[in-house]
Amino acid sequence: MELPFSLQCPMNKLDAEGKPDKTLSEPYAEEARYFIESRLLQRDIQVILETFNNNNLVGSVIHPNGNIAEALLREGFARCVDWSIATVTGGPEKLRTAEKQAKEKKLRLWTDYKPTSLSLSDKEREFSGKVVEVVNGDGLVVKRQDGSLKKIFLSSLRPPRLPETETNRVPGKNFRPLYDIPWLFEAREFLRKKLIGQKVQVTVDYIQPAQNNFPEKCCATVRIGDINVAEAMVSKGFANVVRYRQDDDQRASCYDDLLSAEAKAIKSAKGLHNKKERPIHRVADISSDVAKAKNFLPFLQRAGRTEAIVEFVASGSRLRLFIPKETCLITFLLGGINCPRGSRPAPGGVSGMIPAEPFGEEAFQFTKSLVLQREVEIEVDTMDKGGNFIGWLHVENKNLSVMLVEEGLSSVHVTAESSKFYNPLSSAQDSAKQKKLKIWANYVEEKEEKVDDTQVERKIDYKPMMISEVTRDGRLYGQYCSDGPALEQLMANIHQEFTTHPPLGGAYTARRGDLCAAQFSDGAWYRAKVEKVSGSNVSVYYVDYGNREVTQSVKCASLPSNFNSPSPYAHEIHLALVKFSKDEDFVEDAVTCLMTEVMDREVLVNREYRIGGLDYVTIQRGDTKADVARTLLLQGLVLLDEKKDKRLQSLLSDYRVAQEEAKRKHLNMWQYGDVTEDDAHEFGMER
């Protein structure tokens, strides 16, 4: 019989004759032996048999004055044994307390003991917050009361891992830990269902230092009400308890409760401890497979409202969903809205980030706070050419598209006009405009300049122009060819001036609104207007060519006064009677086509009307005399922008024929049918 079994004392080593050899014995072995003999030998004691180990009965020895194990621990003659202490009669608390007292007094075995302490304030050590994200099977992101986010990990827990027989396998590109590691999905789902959106109490136990390229981890005990989350996880068999060295205090404050819960889970063969049954999740990832997405589209369309789990939020309107019923992962785009994008990695492997569009980050955070890892319902309408599904997402019976528009974080997309949600979307946008929320902060309702209805003949006066810049939103900048000689002379004079008298770097301080000289990437100096100053970065607009860039302040210089007088040679113009789609893919295609048609070549422009001081023109190619707007309409890259001006009806009729041709052929934005079904009724036409 081995008594007691919940602690470990220093041992005596035996010599060749089987007698104790004091020279080989561990420190305090003799003292511990004497301590026990003097109190137990030839005495009446009570023995409690707890269990057995290696065919030996193990238990507790009760002296008339109490448990001898407590006395040994209190005097520093022994250490607690983690694997067995959890099952001691009466619980491990008294034994742990006795050991703690010996540590604090640095008695015997603990002479060199150095307690570990957290260098955290009381506010950082204990706090409450709402769980906003579950990270795999042991991590949580908690939003504290001050709005800050804190990532924590459950103390002393090890989430499910690959079986030992598979740890040497090199994960392929299709390896998805959440679904491919047995029990990890169940562990994550247990935490997600119990905690997402719920208030929890967090007590930080220790900080695990960074190691092996892994960052520092804040480990804590988390409670929801009276329930210890880690203990609940272990009792379900969704996690293992980490084993520590006897002298390692970096562990959960409820470590013994975790060990006890694990012992019960092992005995009941729950979760990880059930070696016979391993859950298998065959999840089809169709988010990057256009062919699979096309095959899957009819099923989702017929299904109507379908339950889904939001696994990832990429932007305010772009999400990654898991559909349990179909066991598949999809990329989902919110329909009916144009949502600003947040910052994102540059495409094509280029290093750096693309900056966020105005209110893109706010839209991203709004969507993330509402739906991340929550159960939602989706309705799929269609898909884009990249295999991304487009439709409507409902969270707690509220349409997320409408909510974004209501908050002033999105505008209504033209495709919403044919949907059943157009009225609530339109009302939400009108409300946001009226309140001047976010993207509508500077909104001013455009009013078309009055046109003299008595003039029924369209005025045609095409002038040659060189287009030097086309922006992403379809604005064009160019110089009239009649100004060419004057512009060339101006550039020659500026070049001579800055070659003869090169500016001193850093001598000029850029201010917003200044007309200055800026050195372009080709090394030459040009007239530029300062639009924004941010530290050493200066955003400039080259007034004679229409292009913009962000340059360094040292590449800006004061412009000699004799170069201020010529008016800017770049004229901003817009295509008349057409408008761009708010679908970014089609905008990009339209701009690419527009650049091909007009960039760096002579074109003919005719001003048709003005809105807000801006010229709206028709453009003909100088070589073929082809109407550029009509070319874009024929390819299904832009939409017709109807006007009631009598002078333009003949031109509108021609453009309308071109658009109908693109519809008939289902080109580009018309590939899935008519995206403007209500246009005909709105403008008094019959289809």
Buried (B, 14 or more C-beta within 10 A) or exposed (E): EEBBBBBBBBEBEEEEEEEBEEEEBEEBBBBBBEBBEEBBEEEEEEEBEBEEEEEEBBBBBBBEEEBBBBBBBBBBBBBBBBEBBBBBEEBBEBBBEBBBBBBEEBBBBBEEBEEEEEEEEEEEEBBEBBBBBBBBBBBBBBBBEEEEEBEBBBBBBBBBBBEEEEEEEEEEEEEBBBBBBBBBBBBBBBBBEBBBEEBBBBBBBBBBEEEEEEEEBBBBBBBBEEEBBBBBBBBBBBBBBBEEEEEEBBBBBBBBBBBBBBBBBBEEEBBBBBEEEEEEBEBBBBBEEBEBBEEBBEBBBEBEEBEBBBBBBBBBBBBBBBBEEBEBBBBBBBBBBBBBBBEBEEEEEEEEEEEBBEBBBBBBBBBBEBBBBBBBBBBBBBBBEEBBBBBBBBBEEEBBBBBBBBBBBBBBBBBBBBBEBBEBBBEBBEBBBEBEBBBBEEBEEEEEEEBEEEEEEBEEEBEBBBBBBBEEEBBBBBBBBEBBEEBEEBBEEBEEBBEEEEBEEEEBEBEEEBBBBBBBEEEEBBBBBBBEBEEEEBBBBBBBBBBBBEBBBBBBBBBEEEBEEBEBBBBBBBBBBBBBBBBEBBBEBBBEBBBEBBBEEBBBBBBBBBEEEEBBBBBBBBEEEEBBBBBBBBBBBBBBBBBEBBBBBEBBEBBBEBBBBBBEEEBBBBBBEBBBEEBEEEEEEEE
